[in-house]
Structures are given as C-alpha cells and as structure tokens.
Amino acid sequence: MSKLGNLGARLYRGEVGYDFIGKRFIWYGVSVLITITAVVALAVQGLNMGIEFKGGAVFTTPKTSASVQELTDVAEEASGHQAIVQKLGNGTARIQIAGVDVKKSAEIKQAIAEDIDVPAKQINAELVGPSWGEQIANKAWTGCIVFMILCVIYLAIAFEWRMAVAALVALIHDITITVGIYSLVGFEVTPGTVIGLLTILGYSLYDTVVVFDSLKEGSKDITKQTRYTYSEIANKSINSTLVRSINTTVVALLPVAGLLFIGGGVLGAGMLNDISLSLFVGLAAGAYSSIFIATPLVADLKEREPAMKALKKRVLAKRAAAAAKGDSTGEPVDADEFEDEVPADAAPAVVGPRGGASRPQPSARSRGKGRPSGKRR
C-alpha cells in the first residue's frame, strides 16, 4: 500500500488525525481575510466584463502576419477604446472592442483592413448590444440563486437545516473568492466564466456532502453514548474523508491547470482563461471550504443545542472520573460504572473502537472461595 493510502486508512480508523474543529477559528480568520480582500478588490477595481455583458464588436481577420501589438494599436486608435487582441491557431486574429456602435464598427473594420492589407469584406464583424448582455447577466444571477435555493432545500431534507446553512455559507464563500480573484488579475468575464462558476458550485457541494454524509452516519444516536462529543465526531468525519477529498481535488485540478497555464499561458489561447481560471480557483476554494468552513460551522451550530451541551458535560465528567481512577489512556471507563449518566438501553459508541481496559475474570480459586466444601465437620 502506498504511503498516502496507508495514511488514509489510519485517518479512517481514527489512529491519527488533525484537530480541524479545535483550530476552526484560525481557518475562520483566514477565510474572513481572503473574503475581505476579494470584496475590496471588487469595490476598487471592479470586473473586466466582456462584450457579451456590456456590448461591443468582435472582428475576425483572415490569416495575417501582423503582431498582436500592431493590431491592438490600430484598433484602439480607430475606436478610442481598449482593444483585446488574440491570435488564433490558424493565423487569424480576433479583436474585441467594447462600447462601439454600428457606425464606429464600420470605421474600425476599414482601419484594420488597411493595416493588414486585405479587403474590408474579408474581415468578419459581429456586434453585440448592451441590452443582450444585460439579459445574459440577469439570467446568470437568476440561475445561481435558484441553484442555491434548491441546494439548501435538498440539504435540509436529506440532512438538517444546520448543514444546509453551513453549505450555503461555503458556497457564498467560494463564489466571493473566485470573483475577487477575477477582479485582482483582471481576466475578462464572459459567459464561459458563468459556466465555470456554476460548475464549481456543484463540485463544492459534492465535496461538502461527502463529509456531511460521514458526519450523519457517525452522529446517529449520539446521545446514547458518552465517549465522544459532537465536535469530536465531526472532526473524525473530516479526517476519515480527508484523503478522498485531496485525491479528488488534485485529479480535478490537474487538467484545469493544463488549460489555464499551458493553454492560456504558454500557447496563448486566451479564450481558455475565462473558464479555466474560475474552475481552478473555485475547485481549490471548494475543497478548502468543505473541510475548514462547512463542517466546523455545523459543529458550532450543533453544539448550541441543549442536548449536545448536556452530552458534552457527561463526556467530560466521565473522562474526569476515569482520570481520577488512574486511567492513563484518557479513555472513558466502562458504562456500568456510570449508570446514573447513561440509560440502561444505551447503545455503544458509534465511532472508534471500544475503549477502556477489559474487566479481569475471576480465577477458579477465587470462584471457589467461600463455597461450602461439601465435608461435614
């Protein structure tokens, strides 16, 4: 078995683990800091919206030897607006200019044709109106809101409302970070970006549900035992699924990283950046939030319940009594020594091996002591 596989097995059995729940305020602080940075970037720089959202023109030239910088200078001089030029794989060029009308589009088309020395009719021009872009943006927001509402309803039915709230917070966390990164790096926001955002929401939710399912199974009949608190079971659930989350995240990030860094960076296919950046950042943020945000938040909400508070007191009292009796392992002692704390029909602990030293069996000599020998005096 590989080292990672062996570690995963030990994490699943509870032999090793990291206290995610105990150190949750550190991760809360990290998330708050990242979120504030993203919000400030959005407020200061805003988003570089594509022409699909704010309207403009797209010009596609025939095969040309003109450089990107040369085409950019010509397009910006003719339009008076910023131009985005991309050289395509077949030698053609794609020029995007926002905020131009039909008349201005004809002038830009003629200027580009003269610069690359081709007839103007060989340059394909497409105009996008701002009203169409506004409709696309509204539909994107509507789809995102509907998705979140359906997710919250499903999680509330399948699990409980606390898990639904925690998952919603994690989803908002992932979207905010992803959008903030777009603002910081200045990548263009296109319909591909929206598709990427909706995709990462589904992935983030999947990773969160995996941990929640383990937590639901582990906390079944939790009040009938006095070995673990709810937070400890939640921490065990994270650790038992940790390697699985790492594996699925890495496998998902590798092809997306290829699109972003090789396709968009090395090969210069800039059209891949709009969707690959959202996927890359969102997948990483989704894995982070499911482990460090969603499950610790569920534990926080759950520990506020009176039943969980009472359980925690019983667990701590039992461990204190065990320590007083000299149990160096720190594990609870047998339940029948605390019959006033645990019901008679209580089930054993739902997670982990049964702790405590076994009771020594009486020897044959001790069993015979005190019995009549059968001899008459």
Disulfide bonds with the S-S distance in Angstrom:
none
